[in-house]
């Protein structure tokens, strides 16, 4: 798994193995839950861009306290 630093409340993830995906996404979401709790305005959006590539971000379109998942076209 490769992760970038937290920038603008977004974490970019790349996985080389399907076995890494669940734990990696859980960890990223947990990190952003802390950031979301601090501002109390945004929820968390998990986006699958292509197999093995995701972003987990605070997003104003997601209500506070919720996490949503989408697949980018």
mmCIF file as Biopython writes it, N, C-alpha, C and O atoms, coordinates in Angstrom:
data_model
#
loop_
_atom_site.group_PDB
_atom_site.id
_atom_site.type_symbol
_atom_site.label_atom_id
_atom_site.label_alt_id
_atom_site.label_comp_id
_atom_site.label_asym_id
_atom_site.label_entity_id
_atom_site.label_seq_id
_atom_site.pdbx_PDB_ins_code
_atom_site.Cartn_x
_atom_site.Cartn_y
_atom_site.Cartn_z
_atom_site.occupancy
_atom_site.B_iso_or_equiv
_atom_site.auth_seq_id
_atom_site.auth_asym_id
_atom_site.pdbx_PDB_model_num
ATOM 1   N N  . UNK A ? 1  ? 0.848   -1.178 0.000   1.0 0.0 1  A 1 
ATOM 2   C CA . UNK A ? 1  ? 0.000   0.000  0.000   1.0 0.0 1  A 1 
ATOM 3   C C  . UNK A ? 1  ? 0.884   1.229  0.000   1.0 0.0 1  A 1 
ATOM 4   O O  . UNK A ? 1  ? 1.901   1.271  0.692   1.0 0.0 1  A 1 
ATOM 5   N N  . UNK A ? 2  ? 0.502   2.219  -0.767  1.0 0.0 2  A 1 
ATOM 6   C CA . UNK A ? 2  ? 1.186   3.493  -0.794  1.0 0.0 2  A 1 
ATOM 7   C C  . UNK A ? 2  ? 0.187   4.563  -0.381  1.0 0.0 2  A 1 
ATOM 8   O O  . UNK A ? 2  ? -0.934  4.592  -0.889  1.0 0.0 2  A 1 
ATOM 9   N N  . UNK A ? 3  ? 0.579   5.437  0.526   1.0 0.0 3  A 1 
ATOM 10  C CA . UNK A ? 3  ? -0.302  6.528  0.929   1.0 0.0 3  A 1 
ATOM 11  C C  . UNK A ? 3  ? 0.452   7.833  0.796   1.0 0.0 3  A 1 
ATOM 12  O O  . UNK A ? 3  ? 1.673   7.882  0.940   1.0 0.0 3  A 1 
ATOM 13  N N  . UNK A ? 4  ? -0.295  8.892  0.519   1.0 0.0 4  A 1 
ATOM 14  C CA . UNK A ? 4  ? 0.323   10.210 0.514   1.0 0.0 4  A 1 
ATOM 15  C C  . UNK A ? 4  ? 0.023   10.883 1.838   1.0 0.0 4  A 1 
ATOM 16  O O  . UNK A ? 4  ? -0.723  10.352 2.660   1.0 0.0 4  A 1 
ATOM 17  N N  . UNK A ? 5  ? 0.595   12.030 2.036   1.0 0.0 5  A 1 
ATOM 18  C CA . UNK A ? 5  ? 0.314   12.776 3.256   1.0 0.0 5  A 1 
ATOM 19  C C  . UNK A ? 5  ? -1.078  13.374 3.184   1.0 0.0 5  A 1 
ATOM 20  O O  . UNK A ? 5  ? -1.659  13.508 2.107   1.0 0.0 5  A 1 
ATOM 21  N N  . UNK A ? 6  ? -1.596  13.726 4.332   1.0 0.0 6  A 1 
ATOM 22  C CA . UNK A ? 6  ? -2.901  14.350 4.422   1.0 0.0 6  A 1 
ATOM 23  C C  . UNK A ? 6  ? -2.779  15.785 3.930   1.0 0.0 6  A 1 
ATOM 24  O O  . UNK A ? 6  ? -2.124  16.605 4.574   1.0 0.0 6  A 1 
ATOM 25  N N  . UNK A ? 7  ? -3.394  16.096 2.808   1.0 0.0 7  A 1 
ATOM 26  C CA . UNK A ? 7  ? -3.369  17.434 2.238   1.0 0.0 7  A 1 
ATOM 27  C C  . UNK A ? 7  ? -4.796  17.844 1.941   1.0 0.0 7  A 1 
ATOM 28  O O  . UNK A ? 7  ? -5.545  17.095 1.313   1.0 0.0 7  A 1 
ATOM 29  N N  . UNK A ? 8  ? -5.173  19.023 2.385   1.0 0.0 8  A 1 
ATOM 30  C CA . UNK A ? 8  ? -6.523  19.525 2.176   1.0 0.0 8  A 1 
ATOM 31  C C  . UNK A ? 8  ? -7.570  18.502 2.593   1.0 0.0 8  A 1 
ATOM 32  O O  . UNK A ? 8  ? -8.593  18.344 1.926   1.0 0.0 8  A 1 
ATOM 33  N N  . UNK A ? 9  ? -7.319  17.826 3.667   1.0 0.0 9  A 1 
ATOM 34  C CA . UNK A ? 9  ? -8.250  16.859 4.234   1.0 0.0 9  A 1 
ATOM 35  C C  . UNK A ? 9  ? -8.598  15.738 3.257   1.0 0.0 9  A 1 
ATOM 36  O O  . UNK A ? 9  ? -9.742  15.286 3.202   1.0 0.0 9  A 1 
ATOM 37  N N  . UNK A ? 10 ? -7.628  15.303 2.506   1.0 0.0 10 A 1 
ATOM 38  C CA . UNK A ? 10 ? -7.795  14.198 1.556   1.0 0.0 10 A 1 
ATOM 39  C C  . UNK A ? 10 ? -6.611  13.250 1.673   1.0 0.0 10 A 1 
ATOM 40  O O  . UNK A ? 10 ? -5.463  13.679 1.786   1.0 0.0 10 A 1 
ATOM 41  N N  . UNK A ? 11 ? -6.906  11.962 1.644   1.0 0.0 11 A 1 
ATOM 42  C CA . UNK A ? 11 ? -5.861  10.944 1.674   1.0 0.0 11 A 1 
ATOM 43  C C  . UNK A ? 11 ? -5.981  10.137 0.385   1.0 0.0 11 A 1 
ATOM 44  O O  . UNK A ? 11 ? -7.047  9.610  0.067   1.0 0.0 11 A 1 
ATOM 45  N N  . UNK A ? 12 ? -4.888  10.049 -0.342  1.0 0.0 12 A 1 
ATOM 46  C CA . UNK A ? 12 ? -4.850  9.255  -1.579  1.0 0.0 12 A 1 
ATOM 47  C C  . UNK A ? 12 ? -4.192  7.916  -1.265  1.0 0.0 12 A 1 
ATOM 48  O O  . UNK A ? 12 ? -3.166  7.854  -0.587  1.0 0.0 12 A 1 
ATOM 49  N N  . UNK A ? 13 ? -4.795  6.859  -1.766  1.0 0.0 13 A 1 
ATOM 50  C CA . UNK A ? 13 ? -4.318  5.509  -1.465  1.0 0.0 13 A 1 
ATOM 51  C C  . UNK A ? 13 ? -4.132  4.713  -2.750  1.0 0.0 13 A 1 
ATOM 52  O O  . UNK A ? 13 ? -4.941  4.798  -3.674  1.0 0.0 13 A 1 
ATOM 53  N N  . UNK A ? 14 ? -3.060  3.943  -2.790  1.0 0.0 14 A 1 
ATOM 54  C CA . UNK A ? 14 ? -2.826  2.997  -3.877  1.0 0.0 14 A 1 
ATOM 55  C C  . UNK A ? 14 ? -2.439  1.670  -3.247  1.0 0.0 14 A 1 
ATOM 56  O O  . UNK A ? 14 ? -1.554  1.611  -2.393  1.0 0.0 14 A 1 
ATOM 57  N N  . UNK A ? 15 ? -3.102  0.614  -3.670  1.0 0.0 15 A 1 
ATOM 58  C CA . UNK A ? 15 ? -2.862  -0.713 -3.117  1.0 0.0 15 A 1 
ATOM 59  C C  . UNK A ? 15 ? -2.322  -1.635 -4.199  1.0 0.0 15 A 1 
ATOM 60  O O  . UNK A ? 15 ? -2.801  -1.622 -5.333  1.0 0.0 15 A 1 
ATOM 61  N N  . UNK A ? 16 ? -1.330  -2.429 -3.847  1.0 0.0 16 A 1 
ATOM 62  C CA . UNK A ? 16 ? -0.774  -3.400 -4.789  1.0 0.0 16 A 1 
ATOM 63  C C  . UNK A ? 16 ? -1.415  -4.773 -4.622  1.0 0.0 16 A 1 
ATOM 64  O O  . UNK A ? 16 ? -1.254  -5.651 -5.469  1.0 0.0 16 A 1 
ATOM 65  N N  . UNK A ? 17 ? -2.149  -4.949 -3.512  1.0 0.0 17 A 1 
ATOM 66  C CA . UNK A ? 17 ? -2.789  -6.229 -3.241  1.0 0.0 17 A 1 
ATOM 67  C C  . UNK A ? 17 ? -4.205  -5.999 -2.735  1.0 0.0 17 A 1 
ATOM 68  O O  . UNK A ? 17 ? -4.433  -5.099 -1.926  1.0 0.0 17 A 1 
ATOM 69  N N  . UNK A ? 18 ? -5.145  -6.789 -3.194  1.0 0.0 18 A 1 
ATOM 70  C CA . UNK A ? 18 ? -6.528  -6.669 -2.753  1.0 0.0 18 A 1 
ATOM 71  C C  . UNK A ? 18 ? -6.652  -6.912 -1.251  1.0 0.0 18 A 1 
ATOM 72  O O  . UNK A ? 18 ? -7.569  -6.399 -0.611  1.0 0.0 18 A 1 
ATOM 73  N N  . UNK A ? 19 ? -5.747  -7.679 -0.700  1.0 0.0 19 A 1 
ATOM 74  C CA . UNK A ? 19 ? -5.760  -7.973 0.733   1.0 0.0 19 A 1 
ATOM 75  C C  . UNK A ? 19 ? -5.503  -6.733 1.593   1.0 0.0 19 A 1 
ATOM 76  O O  . UNK A ? 19 ? -5.842  -6.725 2.776   1.0 0.0 19 A 1 
ATOM 77  N N  . UNK A ? 20 ? -4.916  -5.697 1.018   1.0 0.0 20 A 1 
ATOM 78  C CA . UNK A ? 20 ? -4.595  -4.476 1.751   1.0 0.0 20 A 1 
ATOM 79  C C  . UNK A ? 20 ? -5.737  -3.460 1.779   1.0 0.0 20 A 1 
ATOM 80  O O  . UNK A ? 20 ? -5.744  -2.566 2.625   1.0 0.0 20 A 1 
ATOM 81  N N  . UNK A ? 21 ? -6.687  -3.586 0.877   1.0 0.0 21 A 1 
ATOM 82  C CA . UNK A ? 21 ? -7.695  -2.544 0.665   1.0 0.0 21 A 1 
ATOM 83  C C  . UNK A ? 21 ? -8.524  -2.265 1.914   1.0 0.0 21 A 1 
ATOM 84  O O  . UNK A ? 21 ? -8.610  -1.116 2.348   1.0 0.0 21 A 1 
ATOM 85  N N  . UNK A ? 22 ? -9.122  -3.269 2.485   1.0 0.0 22 A 1 
ATOM 86  C CA . UNK A ? 22 ? -10.044 -3.055 3.609   1.0 0.0 22 A 1 
ATOM 87  C C  . UNK A ? 22 ? -9.355  -2.355 4.783   1.0 0.0 22 A 1 
ATOM 88  O O  . UNK A ? 22 ? -9.858  -1.356 5.296   1.0 0.0 22 A 1 
ATOM 89  N N  . UNK A ? 23 ? -8.223  -2.873 5.198   1.0 0.0 23 A 1 
ATOM 90  C CA . UNK A ? 23 ? -7.512  -2.279 6.332   1.0 0.0 23 A 1 
ATOM 91  C C  . UNK A ? 23 ? -7.021  -0.876 6.003   1.0 0.0 23 A 1 
ATOM 92  O O  . UNK A ? 23 ? -7.071  0.010  6.856   1.0 0.0 23 A 1 
ATOM 93  N N  . UNK A ? 24 ? -6.553  -0.663 4.792   1.0 0.0 24 A 1 
ATOM 94  C CA . UNK A ? 24 ? -6.070  0.657  4.391   1.0 0.0 24 A 1 
ATOM 95  C C  . UNK A ? 24 ? -7.164  1.702  4.373   1.0 0.0 24 A 1 
ATOM 96  O O  . UNK A ? 24 ? -6.972  2.823  4.844   1.0 0.0 24 A 1 
ATOM 97  N N  . UNK A ? 25 ? -8.322  1.331  3.825   1.0 0.0 25 A 1 
ATOM 98  C CA . UNK A ? 25 ? -9.448  2.268  3.806   1.0 0.0 25 A 1 
ATOM 99  C C  . UNK A ? 25 ? -9.960  2.536  5.210   1.0 0.0 25 A 1 
ATOM 100 O O  . UNK A ? 25 ? -10.286 3.675  5.544   1.0 0.0 25 A 1 
ATOM 101 N N  . UNK A ? 26 ? -10.035 1.500  6.036   1.0 0.0 26 A 1 
ATOM 102 C CA . UNK A ? 26 ? -10.472 1.688  7.427   1.0 0.0 26 A 1 
ATOM 103 C C  . UNK A ? 26 ? -9.562  2.672  8.162   1.0 0.0 26 A 1 
ATOM 104 O O  . UNK A ? 26 ? -10.040 3.534  8.899   1.0 0.0 26 A 1 
ATOM 105 N N  . UNK A ? 27 ? -8.281  2.543  7.965   1.0 0.0 27 A 1 
ATOM 106 C CA . UNK A ? 27 ? -7.324  3.424  8.618   1.0 0.0 27 A 1 
ATOM 107 C C  . UNK A ? 27 ? -7.484  4.870  8.146   1.0 0.0 27 A 1 
ATOM 108 O O  . UNK A ? 27 ? -7.456  5.796  8.957   1.0 0.0 27 A 1 
ATOM 109 N N  . UNK A ? 28 ? -7.650  5.062  6.848   1.0 0.0 28 A 1 
ATOM 110 C CA . UNK A ? 28 ? -7.823  6.413  6.302   1.0 0.0 28 A 1 
ATOM 111 C C  . UNK A ? 28 ? -9.109  7.047  6.809   1.0 0.0 28 A 1 
ATOM 112 O O  . UNK A ? 28 ? -9.119  8.221  7.179   1.0 0.0 28 A 1 
ATOM 113 N N  . UNK A ? 29 ? -10.194 6.279  6.829   1.0 0.0 29 A 1 
ATOM 114 C CA . UNK A ? 29 ? -11.470 6.799  7.332   1.0 0.0 29 A 1 
ATOM 115 C C  . UNK A ? 29 ? -11.331 7.180  8.805   1.0 0.0 29 A 1 
ATOM 116 O O  . UNK A ? 29 ? -11.821 8.230  9.220   1.0 0.0 29 A 1 
ATOM 117 N N  . UNK A ? 30 ? -10.679 6.349  9.587   1.0 0.0 30 A 1 
ATOM 118 C CA . UNK A ? 30 ? -10.496 6.651  11.011  1.0 0.0 30 A 1 
ATOM 119 C C  . UNK A ? 30 ? -9.717  7.955  11.199  1.0 0.0 30 A 1 
ATOM 120 O O  . UNK A ? 30 ? -10.033 8.744  12.089  1.0 0.0 30 A 1 
ATOM 121 N N  . UNK A ? 31 ? -8.717  8.178  10.377  1.0 0.0 31 A 1 
ATOM 122 C CA . UNK A ? 31 ? -7.948  9.424  10.445  1.0 0.0 31 A 1 
ATOM 123 C C  . UNK A ? 31 ? -8.832  10.623 10.158  1.0 0.0 31 A 1 
ATOM 124 O O  . UNK A ? 31 ? -8.748  11.638 10.850  1.0 0.0 31 A 1 
ATOM 125 N N  . UNK A ? 32 ? -9.683  10.515 9.140   1.0 0.0 32 A 1 
ATOM 126 C CA . UNK A ? 32 ? -10.527 11.648 8.774   1.0 0.0 32 A 1 
ATOM 127 C C  . UNK A ? 32 ? -11.718 11.824 9.704   1.0 0.0 32 A 1 
ATOM 128 O O  . UNK A ? 32 ? -12.268 12.923 9.787   1.0 0.0 32 A 1 
ATOM 129 N N  . UNK A ? 33 ? -12.124 10.789 10.393  1.0 0.0 33 A 1 
ATOM 130 C CA . UNK A ? 33 ? -13.190 10.949 11.394  1.0 0.0 33 A 1 
ATOM 131 C C  . UNK A ? 33 ? -12.727 11.954 12.453  1.0 0.0 33 A 1 
ATOM 132 O O  . UNK A ? 33 ? -13.508 12.794 12.899  1.0 0.0 33 A 1 
ATOM 133 N N  . UNK A ? 34 ? -11.483 11.867 12.843  1.0 0.0 34 A 1 
ATOM 134 C CA . UNK A ? 34 ? -10.943 12.823 13.813  1.0 0.0 34 A 1 
ATOM 135 C C  . UNK A ? 34 ? -10.996 14.248 13.270  1.0 0.0 34 A 1 
ATOM 136 O O  . UNK A ? 34 ? -11.391 15.170 13.984  1.0 0.0 34 A 1 
ATOM 137 N N  . UNK A ? 35 ? -10.599 14.432 12.009  1.0 0.0 35 A 1 
ATOM 138 C CA . UNK A ? 35 ? -10.628 15.762 11.398  1.0 0.0 35 A 1 
ATOM 139 C C  . UNK A ? 35 ? -12.068 16.255 11.243  1.0 0.0 35 A 1 
ATOM 140 O O  . UNK A ? 35 ? -12.340 17.437 11.451  1.0 0.0 35 A 1 
ATOM 141 N N  . UNK A ? 36 ? -12.981 15.370 10.882  1.0 0.0 36 A 1 
ATOM 142 C CA . UNK A ? 36 ? -14.385 15.752 10.724  1.0 0.0 36 A 1 
ATOM 143 C C  . UNK A ? 36 ? -14.980 16.183 12.057  1.0 0.0 36 A 1 
ATOM 144 O O  . UNK A ? 36 ? -15.757 17.137 12.113  1.0 0.0 36 A 1 
ATOM 145 N N  . UNK A ? 37 ? -14.627 15.497 13.112  1.0 0.0 37 A 1 
ATOM 146 C CA . UNK A ? 37 ? -15.152 15.837 14.437  1.0 0.0 37 A 1 
ATOM 147 C C  . UNK A ? 37 ? -14.676 17.221 14.880  1.0 0.0 37 A 1 
ATOM 148 O O  . UNK A ? 37 ? -15.384 17.923 15.601  1.0 0.0 37 A 1 
ATOM 149 N N  . UNK A ? 38 ? -13.492 17.604 14.452  1.0 0.0 38 A 1 
ATOM 150 C CA . UNK A ? 38 ? -12.972 18.917 14.817  1.0 0.0 38 A 1 
ATOM 151 C C  . UNK A ? 38 ? -13.750 20.054 14.175  1.0 0.0 38 A 1 
ATOM 152 O O  . UNK A ? 38 ? -13.972 21.086 14.808  1.0 0.0 38 A 1 
ATOM 153 N N  . UNK A ? 39 ? -14.176 19.875 12.901  1.0 0.0 39 A 1 
ATOM 154 C CA . UNK A ? 39 ? -14.873 20.975 12.244  1.0 0.0 39 A 1 
ATOM 155 C C  . UNK A ? 39 ? -16.393 20.828 12.303  1.0 0.0 39 A 1 
ATOM 156 O O  . UNK A ? 39 ? -17.102 21.832 12.225  1.0 0.0 39 A 1 
ATOM 157 N N  . UNK A ? 40 ? -16.910 19.612 12.438  1.0 0.0 40 A 1 
ATOM 158 C CA . UNK A ? 40 ? -18.341 19.383 12.605  1.0 0.0 40 A 1 
ATOM 159 C C  . UNK A ? 40 ? -19.216 19.770 11.434  1.0 0.0 40 A 1 
ATOM 160 O O  . UNK A ? 40 ? -20.422 19.950 11.602  1.0 0.0 40 A 1 
ATOM 161 N N  . UNK A ? 41 ? -18.635 19.903 10.244  1.0 0.0 41 A 1 
ATOM 162 C CA . UNK A ? 41 ? -19.423 20.339 9.081   1.0 0.0 41 A 1 
ATOM 163 C C  . UNK A ? 41 ? -19.428 19.350 7.924   1.0 0.0 41 A 1 
ATOM 164 O O  . UNK A ? 41 ? -20.350 19.370 7.108   1.0 0.0 41 A 1 
ATOM 165 N N  . UNK A ? 42 ? -18.427 18.489 7.832   1.0 0.0 42 A 1 
ATOM 166 C CA . UNK A ? 42 ? -18.289 17.639 6.663   1.0 0.0 42 A 1 
ATOM 167 C C  . UNK A ? 42 ? -18.381 16.165 7.019   1.0 0.0 42 A 1 
ATOM 168 O O  . UNK A ? 42 ? -18.026 15.748 8.121   1.0 0.0 42 A 1 
ATOM 169 N N  . UNK A ? 43 ? -18.872 15.381 6.051   1.0 0.0 43 A 1 
ATOM 170 C CA . UNK A ? 43 ? -18.810 13.941 6.151   1.0 0.0 43 A 1 
ATOM 171 C C  . UNK A ? 43 ? -17.596 13.448 5.380   1.0 0.0 43 A 1 
ATOM 172 O O  . UNK A ? 43 ? -16.741 14.235 4.973   1.0 0.0 43 A 1 
ATOM 173 N N  . UNK A ? 44 ? -17.530 12.142 5.184   1.0 0.0 44 A 1 
ATOM 174 C CA . UNK A ? 44 ? -16.377 11.521 4.529   1.0 0.0 44 A 1 
ATOM 175 C C  . UNK A ? 44 ? -16.833 10.839 3.249   1.0 0.0 44 A 1 
ATOM 176 O O  . UNK A ? 44 ? -17.816 10.098 3.239   1.0 0.0 44 A 1 
ATOM 177 N N  . UNK A ? 45 ? -16.104 11.097 2.170   1.0 0.0 45 A 1 
ATOM 178 C CA . UNK A ? 45 ? -16.388 10.493 0.874   1.0 0.0 45 A 1 
ATOM 179 C C  . UNK A ? 45 ? -15.216 9.606  0.467   1.0 0.0 45 A 1 
ATOM 180 O O  . UNK A ? 45 ? -14.077 10.066 0.387   1.0 0.0 45 A 1 
ATOM 181 N N  . UNK A ? 46 ? -15.505 8.330  0.211   1.0 0.0 46 A 1 
ATOM 182 C CA . UNK A ? 46 ? -14.511 7.374  -0.270  1.0 0.0 46 A 1 
ATOM 183 C C  . UNK A ? 46 ? -14.774 7.182  -1.761  1.0 0.0 46 A 1 
ATOM 184 O O  . UNK A ? 46 ? -15.874 6.796  -2.157  1.0 0.0 46 A 1 
ATOM 185 N N  . UNK A ? 47 ? -13.772 7.451  -2.581  1.0 0.0 47 A 1 
ATOM 186 C CA . UNK A ? 47 ? -13.923 7.347  -4.036  1.0 0.0 47 A 1 
ATOM 187 C C  . UNK A ? 47 ? -12.952 6.316  -4.582  1.0 0.0 47 A 1 
ATOM 188 O O  . UNK A ? 47 ? -11.750 6.382  -4.328  1.0 0.0 47 A 1 
ATOM 189 N N  . UNK A ? 48 ? -13.485 5.363  -5.336  1.0 0.0 48 A 1 
ATOM 190 C CA . UNK A ? 48 ? -12.638 4.387  -6.039  1.0 0.0 48 A 1 
ATOM 191 C C  . UNK A ? 48 ? -12.430 4.917  -7.443  1.0 0.0 48 A 1 
ATOM 192 O O  . UNK A ? 48 ? -13.387 5.036  -8.208  1.0 0.0 48 A 1 
ATOM 193 N N  . UNK A ? 49 ? -11.196 5.235  -7.791  1.0 0.0 49 A 1 
ATOM 194 C CA . UNK A ? 49 ? -10.890 5.809  -9.097  1.0 0.0 49 A 1 
ATOM 195 C C  . UNK A ? 49 ? -10.632 4.738  -10.147 1.0 0.0 49 A 1 
ATOM 196 O O  . UNK A ? 49 ? -11.033 4.873  -11.303 1.0 0.0 49 A 1 
ATOM 197 N N  . UNK A ? 50 ? -9.976  3.701  -9.740  1.0 0.0 50 A 1 
ATOM 198 C CA . UNK A ? 50 ? -9.687  2.538  -10.582 1.0 0.0 50 A 1 
ATOM 199 C C  . UNK A ? 50 ? -9.275  1.429  -9.636  1.0 0.0 50 A 1 
ATOM 200 O O  . UNK A ? 50 ? -9.047  1.692  -8.455  1.0 0.0 50 A 1 
ATOM 201 N N  . UNK A ? 51 ? -9.172  0.208  -10.109 1.0 0.0 51 A 1 
ATOM 202 C CA . UNK A ? 51 ? -8.797  -0.866 -9.187  1.0 0.0 51 A 1 
ATOM 203 C C  . UNK A ? 51 ? -7.505  -0.529 -8.434  1.0 0.0 51 A 1 
ATOM 204 O O  . UNK A ? 51 ? -6.463  -0.277 -9.039  1.0 0.0 51 A 1 
ATOM 205 N N  . UNK A ? 52 ? -7.600  -0.532 -7.110  1.0 0.0 52 A 1 
ATOM 206 C CA . UNK A ? 52 ? -6.440  -0.293 -6.274  1.0 0.0 52 A 1 
ATOM 207 C C  . UNK A ? 52 ? -6.134  1.161  -5.971  1.0 0.0 52 A 1 
ATOM 208 O O  . UNK A ? 52 ? -5.194  1.441  -5.226  1.0 0.0 52 A 1 
ATOM 209 N N  . UNK A ? 53 ? -6.903  2.104  -6.528  1.0 0.0 53 A 1 
ATOM 210 C CA . UNK A ? 53 ? -6.644  3.519  -6.319  1.0 0.0 53 A 1 
ATOM 211 C C  . UNK A ? 53 ? -7.887  4.211  -5.757  1.0 0.0 53 A 1 
ATOM 212 O O  . UNK A ? 53 ? -8.961  4.173  -6.356  1.0 0.0 53 A 1 
ATOM 213 N N  . UNK A ? 54 ? -7.717  4.843  -4.595  1.0 0.0 54 A 1 
ATOM 214 C CA . UNK A ? 54 ? -8.832  5.458  -3.871  1.0 0.0 54 A 1 
ATOM 215 C C  . UNK A ? 54 ? -8.425  6.819  -3.327  1.0 0.0 54 A 1 
ATOM 216 O O  . UNK A ? 54 ? -7.241  7.109  -3.161  1.0 0.0 54 A 1 
ATOM 217 N N  . UNK A ? 55 ? -9.433  7.652  -3.049  1.0 0.0 55 A 1 
ATOM 218 C CA . UNK A ? 55 ? -9.243  8.815  -2.195  1.0 0.0 55 A 1 
ATOM 219 C C  . UNK A ? 55 ? -10.282 8.746  -1.095  1.0 0.0 55 A 1 
ATOM 220 O O  . UNK A ? 55 ? -11.403 8.277  -1.296  1.0 0.0 55 A 1 
ATOM 221 N N  . UNK A ? 56 ? -9.883  9.223  0.066   1.0 0.0 56 A 1 
ATOM 222 C CA . UNK A ? 56 ? -10.778 9.348  1.218   1.0 0.0 56 A 1 
ATOM 223 C C  . UNK A ? 56 ? -10.677 10.816 1.617   1.0 0.0 56 A 1 
ATOM 224 O O  . UNK A ? 56 ? -9.591  11.305 1.930   1.0 0.0 56 A 1 
ATOM 225 N N  . UNK A ? 57 ? -11.818 11.525 1.605   1.0 0.0 57 A 1 
ATOM 226 C CA . UNK A ? 57 ? -11.763 12.971 1.796   1.0 0.0 57 A 1 
ATOM 227 C C  . UNK A ? 57 ? -12.940 13.484 2.612   1.0 0.0 57 A 1 
ATOM 228 O O  . UNK A ? 57 ? -14.026 12.904 2.604   1.0 0.0 57 A 1 
ATOM 229 N N  . UNK A ? 58 ? -12.696 14.594 3.323   1.0 0.0 58 A 1 
ATOM 230 C CA . UNK A ? 58 ? -13.811 15.329 3.903   1.0 0.0 58 A 1 
ATOM 231 C C  . UNK A ? 58 ? -14.527 15.994 2.739   1.0 0.0 58 A 1 
ATOM 232 O O  . UNK A ? 58 ? -13.893 16.552 1.843   1.0 0.0 58 A 1 
ATOM 233 N N  . UNK A ? 59 ? -15.863 15.929 2.761   1.0 0.0 59 A 1 
ATOM 234 C CA . UNK A ? 59 ? -16.621 16.446 1.630   1.0 0.0 59 A 1 
ATOM 235 C C  . UNK A ? 59 ? -17.888 17.125 2.123   1.0 0.0 59 A 1 
ATOM 236 O O  . UNK A ? 59 ? -18.648 16.548 2.901   1.0 0.0 59 A 1 
ATOM 237 N N  . UNK A ? 60 ? -18.113 18.351 1.670   1.0 0.0 60 A 1 
ATOM 238 C CA . UNK A ? 60 ? -19.278 19.107 2.123   1.0 0.0 60 A 1 
ATOM 239 C C  . UNK A ? 60 ? -20.599 18.544 1.605   1.0 0.0 60 A 1 
ATOM 240 O O  . UNK A ? 60 ? -21.654 18.862 2.153   1.0 0.0 60 A 1 
ATOM 241 N N  . UNK A ? 61 ? -20.563 17.713 0.561   1.0 0.0 61 A 1 
ATOM 242 C CA . UNK A ? 61 ? -21.804 17.117 0.045   1.0 0.0 61 A 1 
ATOM 243 C C  . UNK A ? 61 ? -22.277 15.930 0.882   1.0 0.0 61 A 1 
ATOM 244 O O  . UNK A ? 61 ? -23.396 15.447 0.711   1.0 0.0 61 A 1 
ATOM 245 N N  . UNK A ? 62 ? -21.424 15.469 1.781   1.0 0.0 62 A 1 
ATOM 246 C CA . UNK A ? 62 ? -21.766 14.353 2.670   1.0 0.0 62 A 1 
ATOM 247 C C  . UNK A ? 62 ? -22.092 14.948 4.044   1.0 0.0 62 A 1 
ATOM 248 O O  . UNK A ? 62 ? -21.275 15.673 4.611   1.0 0.0 62 A 1 
ATOM 249 N N  . UNK A ? 63 ? -23.274 14.648 4.582   1.0 0.0 63 A 1 
ATOM 250 C CA . UNK A ? 63 ? -23.632 15.195 5.892   1.0 0.0 63 A 1 
ATOM 251 C C  . UNK A ? 63 ? -22.654 14.753 6.989   1.0 0.0 63 A 1 
ATOM 252 O O  . UNK A ? 63 ? -22.134 13.638 6.970   1.0 0.0 63 A 1 
ATOM 253 N N  . UNK A ? 64 ? -22.423 15.652 7.934   1.0 0.0 64 A 1 
ATOM 254 C CA . UNK A ? 64 ? -21.567 15.354 9.073   1.0 0.0 64 A 1 
ATOM 255 C C  . UNK A ? 64 ? -22.041 14.073 9.752   1.0 0.0 64 A 1 
ATOM 256 O O  . UNK A ? 64 ? -23.237 13.879 9.969   1.0 0.0 64 A 1 
ATOM 257 N N  . UNK A ? 65 ? -21.093 13.204 10.081  1.0 0.0 65 A 1 
ATOM 258 C CA . UNK A ? 65 ? -21.413 11.955 10.751  1.0 0.0 65 A 1 
ATOM 259 C C  . UNK A ? 65 ? -21.647 10.796 9.808   1.0 0.0 65 A 1 
ATOM 260 O O  . UNK A ? 65 ? -21.878 9.673  10.255  1.0 0.0 65 A 1 
ATOM 261 N N  . UNK A ? 66 ? -21.592 11.048 8.496   1.0 0.0 66 A 1 
ATOM 262 C CA . UNK A ? 66 ? -21.821 9.980  7.517   1.0 0.0 66 A 1 
ATOM 263 C C  . UNK A ? 66 ? -20.582 9.747  6.668   1.0 0.0 66 A 1 
ATOM 264 O O  . UNK A ? 66 ? -19.753 10.638 6.482   1.0 0.0 66 A 1 
ATOM 265 N N  . UNK A ? 67 ? -20.478 8.525  6.158   1.0 0.0 67 A 1 
ATOM 266 C CA . UNK A ? 67 ? -19.441 8.167  5.197   1.0 0.0 67 A 1 
ATOM 267 C C  . UNK A ? 67 ? -20.136 7.589  3.975   1.0 0.0 67 A 1 
ATOM 268 O O  . UNK A ? 67 ? -20.987 6.709  4.104   1.0 0.0 67 A 1 
ATOM 269 N N  . UNK A ? 68 ? -19.786 8.070  2.803   1.0 0.0 68 A 1 
ATOM 270 C CA . UNK A ? 68 ? -20.371 7.557  1.561   1.0 0.0 68 A 1 
ATOM 271 C C  . UNK A ? 68 ? -19.253 7.066  0.659   1.0 0.0 68 A 1 
ATOM 272 O O  . UNK A ? 68 ? -18.107 7.509  0.733   1.0 0.0 68 A 1 
ATOM 273 N N  . UNK A ? 69 ? -19.642 6.127  -0.199  1.0 0.0 69 A 1 
ATOM 274 C CA . UNK A ? 69 ? -18.691 5.551  -1.145  1.0 0.0 69 A 1 
ATOM 275 C C  . UNK A ? 69 ? -19.208 5.749  -2.555  1.0 0.0 69 A 1 
ATOM 276 O O  . UNK A ? 69 ? -20.405 5.603  -2.806  1.0 0.0 69 A 1 
ATOM 277 N N  . UNK A ? 70 ? -18.309 6.085  -3.488  1.0 0.0 70 A 1 
ATOM 278 C CA . UNK A ? 70 ? -18.673 6.197  -4.890  1.0 0.0 70 A 1 
ATOM 279 C C  . UNK A ? 70 ? -17.582 5.555  -5.743  1.0 0.0 70 A 1 
ATOM 280 O O  . UNK A ? 70 ? -16.449 5.369  -5.298  1.0 0.0 70 A 1 
ATOM 281 N N  . UNK A ? 71 ? -17.949 5.225  -6.964  1.0 0.0 71 A 1 
ATOM 282 C CA . UNK A ? 71 ? -16.987 4.758  -7.960  1.0 0.0 71 A 1 
ATOM 283 C C  . UNK A ? 71 ? -16.926 5.823  -9.040  1.0 0.0 71 A 1 
ATOM 284 O O  . UNK A ? 71 ? -17.938 6.115  -9.678  1.0 0.0 71 A 1 
ATOM 285 N N  . UNK A ? 72 ? -15.754 6.407  -9.256  1.0 0.0 72 A 1 
ATOM 286 C CA . UNK A ? 72 ? -15.595 7.442  -10.284 1.0 0.0 72 A 1 
ATOM 287 C C  . UNK A ? 72 ? -15.719 6.793  -11.656 1.0 0.0 72 A 1 
ATOM 288 O O  . UNK A ? 72 ? -15.231 5.686  -11.887 1.0 0.0 72 A 1 
ATOM 289 N N  . UNK A ? 73 ? -16.369 7.490  -12.538 1.0 0.0 73 A 1 
ATOM 290 C CA . UNK A ? 73 ? -16.572 6.964  -13.900 1.0 0.0 73 A 1 
ATOM 291 C C  . UNK A ? 73 ? -15.365 7.183  -14.756 1.0 0.0 73 A 1 
ATOM 292 O O  . UNK A ? 73 ? -15.361 6.805  -15.927 1.0 0.0 73 A 1 
#
